[in-house]
Amino acid sequence: MSSYSALVKWQKGKHEPFNDNQYSRGHTWEFDGGVIVPASSSPHVVPVPLSVEENVDPEEAFIAAISSCHMLTFLGIAAKQRYVIESYIDNAVGIMEEDDHGYTSVTKITLRPKVVFLGEKQPNRQQLEKLHHLSHQHCFIANSVKTDITTEILD
């Protein structure tokens, strides 16, 4: 078993009454390696200036976590199969909408990975699809959520 942590910090502004719902949603995420990430609610959920547009929002972080986990799993599986990968880029997109129970949630994430392989060993389409299928099956984060995750492999 592994344990992970994140320290999330928010502080009311000096002149914000708070109970009028007009407070900043800007906050930070701190991780054990020392990285501090500026975070906020999404401007799609809480309008600017109460949200901080340039900060990462939980919805973006969720999509990035799914994409990152898939990529890391893919790289590990590909390396074990003796492929050489030069680059991996994923322009992942998530859809937030009402779910079957009437709650707003990220119901769908589409991963759009473009992988550049080096060397003589190049996967055909079927092998590439299998690599992504295995990556999805073994991704810890994907296994932890109910969101529908699909992969559109880019050539």
Summary of the structure (lengths in Angstrom):
residues: 155
radius of gyration: 19.0
end to end distance: 37.4
largest distance: 64.3
contacts: 376
relative contact order: 0.13
helix: 26%
strand: 28%
